[in-house]
């Protein structure tokens, strides 16, 4: 399972993607899961990272799920119209 850091803003997004994309590709199983429970400080870049993980999972023929998405980030996803792309 991938795990998001406590802080994921524009400044950390590229490093987060680079650090975890290799792990995502190596993950066994039919579903790529991302644990967002540690996430406390974020901006819309966190959504971009999650959507990039989702795209890669779909390219690999896998499902995608996010666990413990913070309420504020879920609200932001709804505002941007992408909430349905980040299933729990």
C-alpha positions in Angstrom: 0.0 0.0 0.0 1.2 3.5 -0.9 1.2 6.0 1.9 0.9 9.8 1.5 3.1 12.0 3.8 1.7 14.4 6.4 2.5 17.4 4.2 1.7 17.2 0.5 1.6 20.6 -1.2 3.0 21.8 -4.6 6.5 21.9 -3.1 6.4 18.1 -2.3 4.2 16.8 -5.1 7.0 16.0 -7.6 9.2 14.2 -5.0 6.2 12.3 -3.7 5.3 11.1 -7.2 8.8 10.1 -8.0 9.4 8.3 -4.7 6.2 6.2 -4.9 5.6 5.6 -8.6 8.2 2.8 -8.6 6.6 1.2 -5.6 3.2 1.5 -7.2 4.4 -0.3 -10.3 5.9 -3.1 -8.2 2.8 -3.6 -6.1 1.2 -7.0 -6.3 -2.5 -7.5 -6.4 -5.5 -6.3 -8.4 -6.0 -2.9 -6.6 -3.5 -0.1 -5.9 -4.4 1.3 -2.5 -3.2 4.6 -1.1 -3.4 5.4 2.6 -4.1 9.1 3.1 -4.5 8.9 6.9 -1.3 10.8 7.7 -2.2 13.7 5.4 -2.8 16.9 7.5 -1.4 19.7 5.3 -2.2 19.8 1.6 -3.4 21.8 -1.4 -4.8 20.8 -4.7 -1.5 19.2 -5.6 -2.5 16.3 -3.4 -5.4 15.6 -5.7 -3.0 15.8 -8.7 -0.8 13.2 -7.0 -3.7 10.9 -6.3 -5.0 11.2 -9.8 -1.6 10.4 -11.2 -1.5 7.3 -9.1 -5.0 6.4 -10.4 -3.9 6.9 -14.0 -0.9 4.6 -13.5 -3.0 2.0 -11.8 -5.4 1.9 -14.7 -2.5 1.7 -17.2 -1.4 -1.4 -15.3 -4.9 -2.8 -15.5 -5.5 -2.5 -11.7 -8.2 -0.9 -9.7 -7.6 2.1 -7.4 -8.7 3.0 -3.9 -7.9 5.7 -1.3 -8.2 4.9 2.4 -8.8 7.6 5.0 -9.1 10.5 2.6 -9.3 13.6 4.9 -12.7 15.3 4.8 -11.3 18.6 3.5 -9.5 16.9 0.7 -12.7 14.9 -0.2 -14.5 18.3 -0.3 -11.9 19.7 -2.6 -12.2 16.7 -4.8 -16.0 17.2 -5.0 -15.5 20.9 -5.7 -13.3 20.0 -8.7 -15.6 17.3 -9.8 -13.2 14.4 -9.4 -14.5 12.8 -6.2 -15.8 9.8 -8.0 -12.3 9.1 -9.3 -11.0 8.6 -5.7 -13.1 5.7 -4.3 -12.6 4.7 -0.7 
